[in-house]
Amino acid sequence: MNNLHGILFAYHCNPRLRELTEHRTTSSIPFGGRYRIIDFMLSSYVNAGITDVGVILHESYQSLLDHLGSGKNWDLSRIRGGLKILPPFAYAKKRDGGKFRGEMEALAGVYTYLQQIHQDYVILGTGDLVANLPVGDIFKAHLDSGADITAVCVRPPVGEPEYTTYFSIGPNGLVSDVSCGGGNSLPYESLDVYILSKSLLLSLTDYCASHNLYGFSKDVLQNMGGTLSISPYIFQGYAARIQSSAAYYAKSMELFSPKVRSSLFHADHPIRTKVRSDPSTYYGPEAKPRNCLAADGCIIEGEVENSILFRGVRIEKDVRVKNCILLQDTVIRSGAILNCVIADKDVVINQGRMLMGHDSYPLVLAKDSVI
Amino acid sequence: MHMKKECIAMLLAGGQGSRLCALTSKVAKPAVPFGGKYRIIDFPLSNCVNSGIDTVGVLTQYQPLELSSYIGIGQPWDLDRTLGGVHILPPYVREGSKGTWYKGTANAIYQNMGFIAQFDPDYVLVLSGDHIYKMDYSVLLAHHKRSKAACTISVLEVPMEEASRFGIMNVDKEDFIYEFEEKPKKPKSNLASMGIYCFTWKKLRQYLIADEANPASSNDFGGDVIPAMLSAGEKISAYRFSGYWKDVGTIVSLWDANMDMLSVRSGVRLYDDTWPVYCRTPTMPPQLIGSGAVISHSLVTCGSEVYGKVENSVLFHSVRVEPGAEIRYSILMPGAVVESGAVVEYAILAENTKVGTGAHVGASPDQTPAEDWGVTVLGSGVAVPGGGTVPPKAMLEQTEKEGIR
């Protein structure tokens, strides 16, 4: 698998994620009790034997840098290759630091890096995807198909139509039509994970940069679809796109399904993340946990139902927490009652407070808030 | 390359821990899982790092595979250093097939004097790998320097009536030790040795060489080196430690110390992040607590799934407690599975054990005559068939036949 190089687009800060992306990119949002969203793609890459990964950033990346560190936790801290963080240095000079308008523009910003890739193939992935992808199989399918580009897609819709690319597949088994940025009219949904050769990637990046084209879906897949052969890889496992706070909430709650968990977590392809030396989670004599996913390092002394607790959460006595997602080190003081709340890191809910959201519009409390 | 270090630590981790029987048949005692997330050796290693000691030699001998791979290059403890860091030191063969197994604790250090000399230290800490405690060794070192002693031994005040179970240090008014008595019938003091020594390296070197030259010596710190230093008139100071400290050398003390971890606001204070205990964290999803689960006064760790009832117990990672199963006052090490309707009480289930449907392991002391009661132990890989019973105090080990299967 050393002939495949990983690129991750981690620069998105989706505004529909509201408070969750105030201080971070979508890719570094905590997800599933102990992970960040980027862990899923990064682990999928590493588990397939990819040794070199470039992560493209643009802004609000302090949190992501802190999470990734040297890449040690993914075995990507290497003398040769390994994890490379790619901030928008080349690009900022050209356009006064405006946002990337699309993936091709982001790639043009790291063109020198792309030139130095010593693998023949590149996989492009997105930082808002939660899935444990069989990247090795996808790569093999790409080589077998002889297509220019392999696009990973799913049948049931998982993303929000305005951000999603859809495909139809023709009788020859290749992508026959591409739609993006509108309604969902075509049957397959792209997960925005693509494999192509390094040489094709370089020539596409060149072409797009010189023609002021910037989107991979629109400008490459859609507009050049006639000249490029695009082979679909239909992924059967669980996939989620995190593009709004409602989706964040709904997809998090899907983790209670054993089917979803077994698709995301298996011992042979573990999802790796930054480790923190937390003790186990302690349940007090009066704790009432029911249907909970909890990371380590929590102290739970109250009632918690249908909720996801990240590392180091404190739930005092006489607390009732239902349908909530409490991120790292949240403290809920005694007597508080919470329903449908997403509390970002280090939130403190004081004695006796009552906070209610709704599952269609969960109450999101920004990092460090004290209620 | 200049590698001078003021103080380095030597951690004795080669002991078999034979009193832990089935739990140490395949691993060295310091590698025995402890407290839900840890192995015993995490405590002294974390103490070293938190005290600013960045060079640690770990002396291994008995069943070193698991211990060595657990420590690896020391990354979880921040001990992967360019200068210093953690080093595994097994016994080795020397020129002319000399070299031997480590004959005793002092001989283990003697054989590694070359390792110590690389760092040209002023002081050497000698620690053991079978105690649960948090200690700032820099305070011990400061005490040692202040007292200008050749050796400082950390001591704990124990209740006088229990003193005869320990190695007791008799001290003068200034807390200098004038006599050491191993398990005295009539103790003169209640200061018990904690097995933590701080030596001035020059002195230690001198006495190790002398000890090696003495054919009558059993090459042990407590039994030979310390008495030799005392009789030669060296100054040996006692450093009084207060706080949680537990020797986990027996099944009962190991079980007890695990139960102590449930009192999260006292004891060793695992959740106090001013003095964290580091460990190698497995790559596991969060724990799942099912909708029918009942958990009280217990520790549960990542990768575990609990659908049954768990009380006063410590569950390590990847444990599975099925619906209708009941766990009381027990320790379930990584990968233990308790099937539906089974009961586990007052028991230690080692790694990858399985208790079949409706089986009963262990018993409460209330329902057992005192002389028959004890903690039940299932050694790693043991499977209790459905409906089976394992009595209190029993100690099961995986047979070869089971091993093949």
Interface residues (C-beta under 8 A of the other chain):
Chain A: G32 G33 R34 K72 R261 L264 F265 P270 I271 R272 T273 V275 R276 S277 D278 P279 S280 T281 Y282 Y283 G284 P285 E286 A287 P289 R290 N291 C292 L293 A294 A295 D296 G297 I299 I308 L309
Chain B: G35 G36 K37 Q75 P76 L262 V264 L270 Y271 P276 V277 Y278 C279 T281 T283 M284 P285 P286 Q287 L288 I289 G290 S291 G292 A293 I295 S296 H297 S298 L299 V300 T301 C302 V310 V314 L315 F316
